[in-house]
Amino acid sequence: MTKRILALILALCLVATVFAACGGDSGESSSSAAGDTSSSSSSSESAPADDGGSSEDGDASTPEDGGAAVSGEGSMEAAGLKWHTAEEVEGDDAPAGEIDERAFQKFDEVVEVHFASSIDPVDTTLSEGEDAANNQYTRYLEENFNIKFVSDWTVGSTADFQQKISLQIASASLPDGIVVPNRSYMVKAAQSELLADLHDVYDQYASKQVKQIMESTDGRAYSNGTYDGTFVGLPNVSVETDGIYIYFIRQDWLDELKIEVPKTIAELEAAAQKFKDEGKSPKYSIAGVGQGVRSYANFLESGNKSYGFDAVYQAKDAYPGFFYYEGDELVYGTNTQQTRDTLEILADWYKKGLINPELGVATNGDEAAGVKEGTCGIFMGPWWSLGYGNGDSFKNDPTADWQAYPLYSDDGKWNVKIKDCGSSYTIVSADASDDVKKAIIITNNVLVRDESIFDTSVAIGWYPLRNTMAAMDECEYEYNALMDVLKGDKTAEDYNIPGNIYKNLYTDAVDLPTVFKEDFKGDRNVSVNDMDVMTNNGQFNRYYALLVGDRPYATLTPDKKVESVIYYTIDEFDTYWTQLQDLEDQTIMSIMTGQADISAFDTYVQNWKAQGGDTILAAVDAFVKAG
């Protein structure tokens, strides 16, 4: 207890440090109720969770209900801990929509789980009177599993969400559960002894599907969720394509103006200028990031960056925010000549009025307004940015034919960053009861298993503590399988495999006729004109993301893949990273928006190196080489 009090005192003195060290940016947090997959809400005082009629002895190896269990020591080792594999779990998990006595058990009494979340302030998918704690997903959990979610607080912007988390860590006042956008928040909370040990409750109650997904990372996900020998964060495992950044453009506008699909940066600029000149995009042609969000994914948040400019950086062979080797030399990608060259291009676009003039300052979802309203014809992001991410575009104009394409270098190469296996973490308060911890594990099981039967016309981001888990090749596998069904080469029943790790595939295959027009036979690239936007809108959004948004990565092979050699901070970062990240963020945004000349980049690199950057590079190099 004394250690926790001392940690609290120190943390209260360092709120700003915690916030900046944790990244100051998440792009699209997995906990956000955003239109991608993811109103004000009610709030309440934190209260102890209801017992739920279950044992509080913490012994996860012998469920009080006598249901299926794991026994003995697990056979898989990761992060110095033993884990039972999916194969070692006795019995089968209940099928979608049903309960059982282990991974999908219904509590005897209601268990309350207090949580907090970031919401999309412009989302319109909830019905009147609904909010973060009262929607179809929370009702499903309460009615079927006796798990009742209570919203302690919500915020509507990425920056506010991250600052609020930092304050909660600093004041030792975390709710029962929250999804944090990167590992640094998890580590800060663990260092202050605020987090529950989840090893036993996860090992006992995680569904077979969840375990299979975690195992698919070869132990990496378990290691990411472990701090100082304790499993303190349930990591998300996301599809690899969450970190593949492409660009999206109004194909119908290209066709009308007789413009070929842009392949290079110069061709994309020409198309953007034409959109503006012809009145298609009267204010700006290219959407950009909002307040507190950097323009590229970095090593801490390597996936799910929407409205950034990663596609442009990559086309210049630039990988800002990543640590990687050029020959034998470790470099920090932001500090390279390639990044400098890209910034000159982006600054020129901004000066010409091609990029949203509210770049870096837009709030409350305004960075997406032009896309959704049909007055902006180009934006960038990962696969889900289409369909899930811009559903209102199609509601406002069912003929808006958004298409997805790679952006190539001048010599015809498609370069991509490769993200970590996941970035966000579900953390649980050390004060949470055993039943609350179990309820959070079951809530995650339900999401993974039952997402395929939900009506996702209500944004799936409203699911409480949503932290996605999927096989890393799920999108590409589904793309090819669904196209085979559309072509008539396969049937939906070919994919009726209970417990399939590709958890949504069967339902997706069955529902194809509810969205696709009868005359579409899969013999060409999918367009909005082949689909019914409104009849089954939730499934339309999913198909558009999978079959249009992920088409580039499912059908083309990148020429170059760049991974960061590290995706989390190590001890040496503590002294320097806050200041260095602030320096980087301020300089990059200032150059892009014309507040600073490109020469500021050279000064930034010198200062970065002198203010601890060289020390960090040496530490990372030693860490990597030590294995």
Salt bridges, closest charged atoms under 4 A:
ASP25 OD2 - ARG294 NH1 3.16
ASP25 OD2 - LYS305 NZ 2.68
GLU64 OE2 - LYS438 NZ 3.38
GLU77 OE1 - LYS82 NZ 3.73
ASP92 OD1 - LYS208 NZ 3.71
ASP93 OD1 - ARG102 NH2 3.07
GLU112 OE1 - HIS114 NE2 3.86
ASP120 OD2 - LYS372 NZ 3.97
GLU130 OE2 - ARG139 NH2 2.65
GLU142 OE1 - LYS148 NZ 3.94
ASP152 OD1 - HIS114 ND1 2.68
GLU193 OE2 - LYS3 NZ 3.17
ASP200 OD1 - HIS199 ND1 2.90
ASP203 OD2 - HIS84 ND1 2.58
ASP203 OD1 - LYS211 NZ 3.05
ASP252 OD2 - ARG250 NH2 2.77
GLU256 OE1 - LYS280 NZ 2.77
GLU269 OE2 - LYS352 NZ 2.69
GLU278 OE2 - LYS274 NZ 3.73
GLU301 OE1 - ARG294 NH1 3.84
ASP310 OD1 - LYS417 NZ 3.35
ASP317 OD1 - LYS560 NZ 2.91
GLU344 OE1 - ARG340 NH1 3.85
ASP348 OD2 - LYS352 NZ 2.96
ASP397 OD2 - ARG250 NH2 3.51
ASP420 OD1 - ARG220 NH2 2.83
ASP431 OD1 - ARG4 NH1 3.81
ASP434 OD1 - LYS437 NZ 3.31
ASP450 OD1 - ARG449 NE 2.58
GLU474 OE1 - LYS503 NZ 3.06
GLU478 OE2 - ARG542 NH2 3.24
ASP508 OD2 - ARG542 NE 2.79
ASP523 OD1 - ARG524 NH1 3.42
ASP530 OD1 - ARG524 NH2 2.59
ASP585 OD2 - ARG294 NH2 3.05
ASP602 OD1 - ARG340 NE 3.01
ASP614 OD1 - LYS609 NZ 3.15
ASP621 OD2 - LYS625 NZ 3.20
